[in-house]
Amino acid sequence: MQLITKLCRRLPGSIVLLMSVCVAAQQITQQPAQRPRRVTGSEQTAEPKKAPPASSNEVDEGDVVRVDTQLVSVPAVVTDSSGRPLSGLKPENFRIIEDGQPQAIANFGTTDTPFEIALLLDTSGSTRDDVALIRAAANSFIEALRPGDRVGVVAFNQARTVSSPIATVEVLTPLTNDREALRMAIENLGASQGTPYYDGLQRVVDGIFREPAKDDVRGRRAIVALTDGVDSSSNSDFATAKMKLSRSGIACYFIQVNTEDFVEDRLMKDCQDDGQLALSQRQIQRYRELFFPKAKAENFDSFCQMGPFERMSISRALYNLARREMNDLARASGGRSFEAATLADARAAFARVAADIGTLYSLGYYPTNKARDGKFRSIKLEVRGLKDKAQVRARDGYYAPKQ
């Protein structure tokens, strides 16, 4: 090879073909010589090294997805034929099915495992005069929880702007098991002249439950909302709030306070009356979009130009809508809704919620369907290995993350 290199250096530049051979020869001589390597029998049969598997995490709405799978949490309550909760069940007593396909249980929490709860207190509109009752009911709920349970408190308040006051969502305390800190937060409850209810649901997901759950409480998160569910001032909507809650796997509990009669009585008053209550423009717009989408917007411009029966009709439609939305969220998430005829009944309703949360199991699985298409996946949870027939209440599905 050295001889060829020397000959190439002496050739005239016009011999192009031979020059190419020379250049190639020089490149070969510049590469380090490699001796043939003997392959042992064990190396011949060894499996090629595989890339380490991607990590798997719970995925919240708004996160940038960089994992192959997400852990799907399934809170569940199991009762016997008489409705009494069953405790002491094990992972082998459960079977999870997603879109008809059995799934392997990867995470399991018993009824004794601590819970994380976001307490959403509606202190707007007709409830403003009863803040003392709301405080008492909320404190009794916190006292009924177990020592390891952590609670965050969210409420509505009035924010002052340059133009006019607006209703806002306020996080009074993050998740904590400090009972004194929770009592102080509840003592500082404010009040608002609007109800940003949908914004409040989103704030629970993006604020209280922003950080991923630790292993000991994974799949054991809930929102407990005391409200009539009638939104009047949110920037967001129900569909967005429902999507966020579904993807976060949060069990939804609602204590539905009935303020309908009180509100209707004030809606019937003249616009000049100090005791009059008006439907907000956002409420009227939502009513038109949902019930009369083809109607002209200008026909719904002014609340004061509406007749009393039209006002009553809109109010009743919005209250019925709110009840359907709360029941839908509770059913889809594995939670429950409780009716409270008055705020005085809220204490008893809170006690029932605390008892129900104390019977929740939590299961988690990594779905075999790894498509990130944003589509809804149905979940069916079955219980097996029991002598008596059992009833199961669990979330009915979730929305897959989108690529």
C-alpha positions, 0 to 999 in steps of 0.5 A: 500500500505504501508503494502505491502511495509513492507512485501516485505522488509522482504521476502528472495531475492529468491522469484523473482516473489514476489520481482517484485510485491514489486518493482512495488508497491514501484514505485506506492507509489512514484508517487504523488497522483492525484485527479480526475479532473472535466471537465466542459462543455465548456472544453469538447467542446473546440477545441484543441490548434493548433501549430502556423502557420509557417511564410512565406517569400520570398525565394532566391536561396541559402537560407536554406528553413525553411518555409512552403510557399514562397511569389511569386511576380508578376510584371505586366503592364496593357495597354488598346487596344491602348497600353496606361498604365492603372493606378488606378487598385485595387486587385479585378481587378486581378486574379492570376492562377498558373498551372490552380489553382486560387490563393489568392492575399496576397500583392499588390502594385500600380504604385505609389509604389517606386521601387528598381533597379539594373543598370548593365552597360557593359563597356567591349570590344567595349564599352570601348571607349564610357564610356562617352556616357554610363555615360550620358545615365545612369545619364539621366535614374536616373534623370527620376526615381521618388524620392522614387526609389532606385538604385544600380550600377553594372559594369565591371572592370579590376582586376590585378592578379599575372598572368594577368588582368581579368574582374570582376564584381564590385558593385559601390554602393548599393541600395540608393536614394542619387542621388549625390552618384549615380552620383559619382558611375557612374563617377567612371565607369571602363572598362574591356577587357572581359564581365562577363555578366552572373556573373553580373546577378548573382551578382545583385541577390546575392549582390544588392538584397541579403536582402529581400525586405521591405514590401513597395517595395515587388515585385517591384525590377528590373534589367536594363542592358545596354549590347550586352549580349555576355558573354566572361569570366563568371564562371557561365552560363545562366541557373544558372543566369536565375534560380536565377532571376526567383526565386527572382521575378526580372523584367528584362529590357535590352537595347541591344546595337548592337556592332556586326559589330564593333566586326566582323570587328576586328575579321577578322584581323590577330592575329598579328594586334594591332586592332585585337579582339579575341574570348575567349576560353570560348566563343569558348567552349560555342559555341561548347557545344551548337551548336556542342556538338559531335565535338572534343574539339581539333578542337576548341583549337586555335582562330588564326588557325581558318579561317575568315569565321569560326570566323564570323560564331561563332560570329554571332551565339553568338550574336543571342544567346545573343539576344534570352537570353535577350528576354527570360529573359525579357518575362519570368519576365514581363520586356522588351527589347529595341534595341539601334543601337548605344550607342547614342540611349541608352539615349532614350532607358533608358527613355522608360525603366523608363517610363515602370517601372513607370507603373508596378503593383506588386502582390504577393501570397502564392501558394496553391501548397507547394511542394518543388520539384524545378519544374517550375510553370506557372503563368497566370494573368488576368484582370477583371472588365474593360469596355475596353479590356486590355492587361497584361504583367507579368512573366510567371512562376517561379521555386519552391524552392527545399527541 
